[in-house]
């Protein structure tokens, strides 16, 4: 998962964001050696929300120049 990926919330545990909500990965922060927190811009919410990897699923990878 990288910045720019389109994601959907699948197992919201920490924010109360409804499952199935669409968002865009806007920032990724490392927490510890192997843990990351993903900041997702939630379109319907109009703001960034921090989510763990197990709470989101990639729908479409951002443009990486692979045309």
ZAPAVO-756618 format. One record per atom (N, C-alpha, C): x, y, z; residue number from 1. Coordinates in nm, 4 decimals. Layout:
BEGIN
        c1        c2        c3    k
         X         Y         Z  NUM
...
***
This chain:
BEGIN
        c1        c2        c3    k
    0.0856   -0.1168    0.0000    1
    0.0000    0.0000    0.0000    1
    0.0903    0.1233    0.0000    1
    0.0540    0.2206   -0.0850    2
    0.1317    0.3432   -0.0956    2
    0.0378    0.4634   -0.1010    2
    0.0948    0.5811   -0.0811    3
    0.0178    0.7048   -0.0943    3
   -0.0405    0.7095   -0.2352    3
   -0.1667    0.7429   -0.2437    4
   -0.2361    0.7499   -0.3718    4
   -0.3283    0.6330   -0.3984    4
   -0.3175    0.5263   -0.3188    5
   -0.4054    0.4108   -0.3372    5
   -0.5475    0.4433   -0.2935    5
   -0.6445    0.3958   -0.3702    6
   -0.7852    0.4050   -0.3359    6
   -0.8179    0.2866   -0.2467    6
   -0.8810    0.3125   -0.1331    7
   -0.9090    0.2060   -0.0369    7
   -1.0544    0.2115    0.0081    7
   -1.0975    0.1019    0.0665    8
   -1.2275    0.0968    0.1315    8
   -1.2073    0.0508    0.2756    8
   -1.2873    0.1037    0.3642    9
   -1.2834    0.0613    0.5047    9
   -1.3558   -0.0724    0.5129    9
   -1.2895   -0.1739    0.5710   10
   -1.3487   -0.3076    0.5770   10
   -1.3777   -0.3561    0.7183   10
   -1.2971   -0.3135    0.8144   11
   -1.3144   -0.3616    0.9520   11
   -1.2831   -0.2490    1.0495   11
   -1.3603   -0.1428    1.0433   12
   -1.3346   -0.0277    1.1287   12
   -1.3466   -0.0664    1.2757   12
   -1.2375   -0.0450    1.3501   13
   -1.2360   -0.0795    1.4921   13
   -1.2071    0.0411    1.5803   13
   -1.1396    0.1415    1.5255   14
   -1.0923    0.2510    1.6099   14
   -1.1600    0.3847    1.5854   14
   -1.2213    0.4042    1.4683   15
   -1.2729    0.5372    1.4341   15
   -1.4239    0.5473    1.4274   15
   -1.4923    0.4361    1.4078   16
   -1.6368    0.4405    1.3904   16
   -1.6785    0.4712    1.2481   16
   -1.5811    0.4814    1.1558   17
   -1.6128    0.5022    1.0147   17
   -1.6836    0.3768    0.9637   17
   -1.7904    0.3952    0.8880   18
   -1.8714    0.2841    0.8399   18
   -1.7951    0.1977    0.7385   18
   -1.8070    0.0666    0.7532   19
   -1.7461   -0.0254    0.6570   19
   -1.8020    0.0011    0.5181   19
   -1.7145   -0.0058    0.4165   20
   -1.7551    0.0220    0.2796   20
   -1.7272    0.1653    0.2369   20
   -1.6865    0.2494    0.3312   21
   -1.6556    0.3889    0.3018   21
   -1.5272    0.3966    0.2188   21
   -1.5276    0.4814    0.1160   22
   -1.4120    0.4971    0.0283   22
   -1.3203    0.6086    0.0752   22
   -1.1902    0.5895    0.0499   23
   -1.0939    0.6914    0.0851   23
   -0.9669    0.6782    0.0031   23
   -0.8764    0.7721    0.0237   24
   -0.7506    0.7783   -0.0485   24
   -0.6367    0.7853    0.0522   24
   -0.5357    0.7008    0.0355   25
   -0.4198    0.7031    0.1248   25
   -0.3431    0.8332    0.0988   25
   -0.3289    0.9178    0.2037   26
   -0.2600    1.0459    0.1871   26
   -0.1291    1.0525    0.2648   26
   -0.1103    0.9629    0.3618   27
    0.0130    0.9622    0.4402   27
    0.0256    0.8268    0.5098   27
    0.1501    0.7829    0.5271   28
    0.1771    0.6584    0.5995   28
    0.2860    0.6887    0.7009   28
    0.2596    0.6555    0.8278   29
    0.3580    0.6805    0.9334   29
    0.3973    0.5495    0.9998   29
    0.5252    0.5329    1.0195   30
    0.5781    0.4135    1.0852   30
    0.5666    0.4293    1.2362   30
    0.5191    0.3235    1.2987   31
    0.5081    0.3194    1.4436   31
    0.5748    0.1901    1.4883   31
    0.6931    0.2003    1.5431   32
    0.7681    0.0805    1.5793   32
    0.8393    0.0226    1.4583   32
    0.8882   -0.1009    1.4728   33
    0.9669   -0.1635    1.3663   33
    0.8822   -0.2115    1.2493   33
    0.7650   -0.2662    1.2769   34
    0.6850   -0.3269    1.1704   34
    0.5427   -0.2743    1.1610   34
    0.5061   -0.1809    1.2434   35
    0.3695   -0.1299    1.2432   35
    0.3614    0.0049    1.1722   35
    0.2547    0.0229    1.0966   36
    0.2301    0.1472    1.0252   36
    0.0879    0.1926    1.0518   36
    0.0684    0.3233    1.0522   37
   -0.0644    0.3820    1.0599   37
   -0.0859    0.4533    0.9274   37
   -0.2024    0.4346    0.8693   38
   -0.2339    0.4897    0.7379   38
   -0.3345    0.6026    0.7557   38
   -0.3014    0.7181    0.7017   39
   -0.3926    0.8313    0.7074   39
   -0.4713    0.8331    0.5775   39
   -0.6013    0.8181    0.5913   40
   -0.6912    0.8040    0.4780   40
   -0.7810    0.9271    0.4704   40
   -0.7845    0.9894    0.3514   41
   -0.8807    1.0977    0.3292   41
   -1.0128    1.0312    0.2955   41
   -1.1093    1.0458    0.3844   42
   -1.2408    0.9855    0.3653   42
   -1.3279    1.0856    0.2902   42
   -1.3708    1.0496    0.1705   43
   -1.4447    1.1411    0.0846   43
   -1.5736    1.1905    0.1497   43
   -1.6528    1.1008    0.2059   44
   -1.7818    1.1401    0.2641   44
   -1.7656    1.2194    0.3940   44
   -1.6521    1.2021    0.4601   45
   -1.6241    1.2702    0.5868   45
   -1.5597    1.4063    0.5616   45
   -1.4831    1.4156    0.4520   46
   -1.4162    1.5408    0.4184   46
   -1.2926    1.5676    0.5012   46
   -1.2280    1.4627    0.5501   47
   -1.1088    1.4806    0.6320   47
   -1.0261    1.3538    0.6404   47
   -0.9078    1.3671    0.7025   48
   -0.8170    1.2533    0.7193   48
   -0.8502    1.1764    0.8460   48
   -0.8383    1.0446    0.8357   49
   -0.8656    0.9556    0.9476   49
   -0.7512    0.8545    0.9566   49
   -0.6943    0.8327    1.0766   50
   -0.5899    0.7310    1.0907   50
   -0.6519    0.5918    1.1052   50
   -0.6015    0.4967    1.0265   51
   -0.6515    0.3596    1.0321   51
   -0.5350    0.2619    1.0276   51
   -0.5531    0.1468    1.0897   52
   -0.4545    0.0391    1.0834   52
   -0.4729   -0.0373    0.9538   52
   -0.3701   -0.1086    0.9108   53
   -0.3717   -0.1831    0.7851   53
   -0.4857   -0.2847    0.7812   53
   -0.5149   -0.3485    0.8928   54
   -0.6198   -0.4509    0.8942   54
   -0.7607   -0.3923    0.8868   54
   -0.7730   -0.2591    0.8886   55
   -0.9037   -0.1944    0.8805   55
   -0.9399   -0.1497    0.7388   55
   -0.8434   -0.1603    0.6454   56
   -0.8654   -0.1101    0.5098   56
   -0.8206   -0.2116    0.4052   56
   -0.8757   -0.1972    0.2859   57
   -0.8409   -0.2845    0.1741   57
   -0.8196   -0.1984    0.0503   57
   -0.7128   -0.2266   -0.0243   58
   -0.6819   -0.1511   -0.1459   58
   -0.7783   -0.1909   -0.2556   58
   -0.8398   -0.0910   -0.3193   59
   -0.9289   -0.1170   -0.4337   59
   -0.8567   -0.0951   -0.5648   59
   -0.7776    0.0114   -0.5705   60
   -0.7099    0.0475   -0.6940   60
   -0.5804    0.1158   -0.6587   60
   -0.4713    0.0643   -0.7071   61
   -0.3424    0.1238   -0.6786   61
   -0.3296    0.2561   -0.7513   61
   -0.2644    0.3537   -0.6878   62
   -0.2432    0.4846   -0.7488   62
   -0.1596    0.4727   -0.8754   62
   -0.1614    0.5764   -0.9572   63
   -0.0884    0.5768   -1.0832   63
    0.0608    0.5640   -1.0574   63
    0.1192    0.4585   -1.1087   64
    0.2618    0.4344   -1.0924   64
    0.3324    0.4300   -1.2266   64
    0.2661    0.4876   -1.3284   65
    0.3266    0.4951   -1.4593   65
    0.3355    0.3626   -1.5326   65
    0.2420    0.2728   -1.5098   66
    0.2480    0.1397   -1.5716   66
    0.1452    0.1269   -1.6839   66
    0.1476    0.2191   -1.7774   67
    0.0513    0.2150   -1.8894   67
    0.1000    0.1234   -1.9982   67
***
